[in-house]
């Protein structure tokens, strides 16, 4: 075919191509559309569900409703008057449902079945424990209902006052009591024979005989049942040596403390890690296995029970370790531990002017006793312990009378706050 013939067919070919052009344009637009839809998706390495136009999304569960927390534990009402809750106002009376827990109506708001279930569970637990558990002396006061707390404190106060007569508080305290050294296995319990007689005599003089002893301080055997027949309000433990309580002593002391008695221990080797300090801590752990010693702050009521003391007095040789205590019945103090050998200072008595009395005290088979005591000095050895002076001895006696009054009245303030007057 010649070039002339091919040129003649060209218009027909162009016409044919122009007629098919719309189909090419449609195909091009479809390709662009599919590219825009699927070209932006990437392949993820994590096994997550990719939602496309061909897969319907999985149904999403609605968020869980807010479940209110369970009702709070009962608060410590030992310092509140034991009475029924106040009647709610008419605006909220219809929104309250009374919950009875341990015989008390709490008046908590029940807004959901979860709170109803929590209150039923709490009632079930209280019924399961029974009154014996609620009266357990090892329970914290915050976990004991007010009525049972009052019963527990009343029983402990009754034990204390069956061996002594006590009334009032602070400088208005009136008491007649007997003070006892504790005789225990392996210890030199009588290392300071003048300490307690001098202390109790000073307490009587300062209180103008409103607080006085029934008899002279005397020993009591810890392993005997005298703790429960005599019922001393507290017993005094001291010594220099390492020692180990017998099983009978451990059991008697445990029962005595749970009944309402108290121990006052004075370390006659001042400071920590002495033989007596190590032994006393170890043996008290046998007596009260679930109790731990805690340091008493200097703003504790003991520091102002009779004389207000701004700071803890220094003991022998300037030792000033804080008082430590063990708490038991309704978190009241059961054990007082003074680490500064105040008994050494009490061996020096005070005269009418609150100065160390240097006059002859008495004579006995052991020789001449002086009110200034063996730790102050001796005619024979001329030895003097450090800081045994008028000021330190006077302040140690002030702390002593504060501790005595607190141990005699430690249940009364709580009971008076609960409306019980004894």
C-alpha positions, 0 to 999 in steps of 0.5 A: 500500500502506498503512502497516499493510500495510508494517508487517506485512511488516517481520518477513519482511524482517528475517528475510531480512536476518538469514539473509544476515548471515553472508555479509556477515561472511565478506566483511568478514573476507576484506577485512580479511585481504587488507588486513593482508597486502598493505596493509603493502607499499610501492613502492620506487624502487630496482629490487630484487626484492620477495619475496611469497608469490607469488614464490619467493626466488632461490637464494643461492650459498654463501659462498666458502671461505677461501683461505689467503694465498700463502707468505711470501717467503724471509727474510734468512738472512744472519745465520743459520747455513746449515743444513737446517731442524729435523726436525718433531716426530712430532705435526706431521710428517704435516701438513707437505709439503716445498716446495723453493724455489731448492734449499732446503726450506722445510717450509711447511704446505700446507693447500689446493690454493691453497697448492700452486699458489702454491708451484709458481708460486714455483718456476717464477719462480725457475727462470725467473730463473736464477742470474744474476738471483739473484746480481745485486748490485742485489737486496736481501739479503732476496730472495737465497737464503742460499747465493747470498748467501754466494757473492756476498759471498765474491766481493766479499770476494775482490776487496777482499782481492786488493788488500789483506790484512785480518783481524780486526775492530774494534780487532783488525783487521790490514791492509795496504792502499793508499789512492788518490785518484781522478783524474776528469775536470774535478775538482780531485782534489788540493785537499788533498794532505796529507789522506790522508798524514796520515790513513793515518799517524795510522791506523798510529800509533793501531793500532800499525802493525797497520793500515798502508799498503803505499805512500804514498797516490797517485792512480789514473786512474778511466778506466783499467783500473787499478781492476781490476788494482790492485784498491784496497779503496776510492778517495778522491774529493774536490774543490771544483768542478762536474764531469762523469764521462766515459762511461768513468769511469761504466762503470769505476766501475759495474763496480768497485763491483759487483765489491766496491770502494768509493768514499769521497767527502769534500765539500771545500766543506762542506754541501749544494748546493755545486758539488761536492755537486750534481755528485757526486750527479748523477754517482753517479746515472749510475753507480748508476741504481737506487740512492738516497742514505740518511742513516746513523744515528748508531748505525751500526757505523761510529760504533764501528768503532774509536773509539766516537763518541756523535755525528758530529764537526763538520767544517770551520766547524762543519758537521755534516751526516750521513754518506750512503751508497749500498748495493749488494752484499747491501745492504752500503755501496758509497759513503760520502759525508761532506759536512763537509770532514773533509779540510780538518781532516786537513791538520793532523797530530797529534803524539804527544799527539794535539794539532795538531803545529805543527812544521815538516813538510818542505820542497819546491819549493812551500815550507814545509809545516807539520803544522798545515796551511793551514786552521789558519793561515799565517805570511803571512796570519794567517788562521784557519778557524773551529773548526780546533782540537785537539778538532775535528781529533782527532775528525775523525781518529777518524771517519776511522779508523772509516770506513777499518776499516769499508770494509776489513772490511765483508763479513767480519762477514756472512760470519762470521755465515754460517759462512765464515771468511776 
